Amino acid sequence: MAVKQLASDGSVLSSASDQTARLWDPAGDVARHTLEPAGLALAVLSGLEDGKHLAATIAVDGCMRLWDLNSGQCIQVNAHNAQLVITMSRLSSNLLCLTAI
């Protein structure tokens, strides 16, 4: 299980062995979004200047997925056979750097 906190609003993103990740509301125990398939590997980039919060996950199928945490939608899938997301950073307004192994 992995847990990441979004600094801007206190929400928490957690992953579980059932191949889901959930974005939890900081005020209660209600999940705002359930992301699947997500796997156990997580990286979060939050508080971007455009108001977006992004997450990267890797599921058992080896695909790395990029998620828009504002909507809960998967916005990109990369078939890499990766197992772990190490870092995610924003290089420019339209360029992300994801490091996975």
C-alpha positions as CSV (number, residue, x, y, z in Angstrom):
1,M,0.0,0.0,0.0
2,A,1.2,3.5,-0.8
3,V,-0.2,6.8,0.5
4,K,0.5,10.3,-0.8
5,Q,-1.0,13.6,0.5
6,L,-1.9,16.5,-1.8
7,A,-0.4,19.5,-0.1
8,S,-2.9,22.0,-1.5
9,D,-6.1,20.7,0.1
10,G,-5.1,17.9,2.4
11,S,-6.7,15.1,0.3
12,V,-5.0,11.7,0.5
13,L,-4.4,9.3,-2.4
14,S,-4.0,5.7,-1.3
15,S,-3.4,2.5,-3.2
16,A,-4.5,-1.0,-2.2
17,S,-3.9,-4.6,-3.2
18,D,-7.2,-4.8,-5.0
19,Q,-5.6,-2.7,-7.8
20,T,-7.4,0.5,-7.0
21,A,-6.3,3.9,-5.8
22,R,-8.7,6.2,-3.9
23,L,-8.6,9.9,-3.5
24,W,-10.0,10.6,0.0
25,D,-11.7,13.8,1.2
26,P,-9.7,15.3,4.1
27,A,-12.9,16.1,6.0
28,G,-14.2,12.6,6.2
29,D,-13.8,9.0,5.2
30,V,-15.5,9.4,1.8
31,A,-13.6,8.6,-1.4
32,R,-13.9,11.3,-4.0
33,H,-12.6,9.1,-6.8
34,T,-11.6,5.5,-7.3
35,L,-8.9,4.9,-9.9
36,E,-8.6,1.5,-11.5
37,P,-6.6,-0.4,-12.5
38,A,-4.1,1.5,-10.4
39,G,-1.7,-1.0,-8.7
40,L,0.5,-0.2,-5.7
41,A,2.9,2.3,-7.2
42,L,2.0,6.0,-6.9
43,A,3.5,9.4,-7.6
44,V,1.6,12.6,-7.2
45,L,2.0,16.1,-8.6
46,S,-0.3,18.6,-7.0
47,G,-1.1,22.3,-6.9
48,L,-0.2,23.0,-10.4
49,E,-0.7,26.6,-11.7
50,D,-3.7,25.5,-13.7
51,G,-5.3,24.0,-10.6
52,K,-4.8,20.4,-11.6
53,H,-3.6,17.5,-9.4
54,L,-2.1,14.6,-11.3
55,A,-1.1,11.1,-10.2
56,A,0.8,8.3,-12.0
57,T,0.2,4.7,-11.2
58,I,1.4,1.3,-12.4
59,A,-0.9,-1.7,-12.4
60,V,-0.1,-5.4,-12.6
61,D,-0.4,-5.2,-16.4
62,G,2.8,-3.0,-16.4
63,C,1.0,0.0,-17.9
64,M,1.7,3.4,-16.4
65,R,-1.4,5.5,-16.2
66,L,-1.6,9.3,-15.7
67,W,-4.7,10.4,-13.9
68,D,-6.4,13.8,-13.5
69,L,-7.3,13.8,-9.8
70,N,-9.8,16.7,-10.2
71,S,-12.0,14.5,-12.4
72,G,-10.8,11.0,-11.5
73,Q,-10.3,10.3,-15.2
74,C,-7.3,8.4,-16.8
75,I,-5.8,10.9,-19.3
76,Q,-2.9,8.7,-20.6
77,V,-1.8,5.1,-20.7
78,N,1.8,4.0,-21.5
79,A,2.5,0.3,-22.0
80,H,6.0,0.0,-20.4
81,N,6.1,-3.1,-18.3
82,A,7.2,-0.9,-15.4
83,Q,6.8,-1.8,-11.8
84,L,7.4,1.3,-9.8
85,V,6.9,5.0,-10.3
86,I,9.9,6.8,-8.7
87,T,9.2,10.5,-9.4
88,M,6.9,12.8,-11.3
89,S,7.8,16.4,-12.0
90,R,6.6,19.2,-14.2
91,L,9.3,20.5,-16.7
92,S,7.1,23.1,-18.4
93,S,3.5,24.1,-18.8
94,N,2.9,21.1,-21.1
95,L,5.7,18.7,-20.3
96,L,5.8,16.1,-17.5
97,C,8.8,13.9,-16.5
98,L,7.9,10.5,-15.2
99,T,10.6,8.2,-14.0
100,A,9.7,4.5,-13.6
101,I,11.5,1.2,-13.3
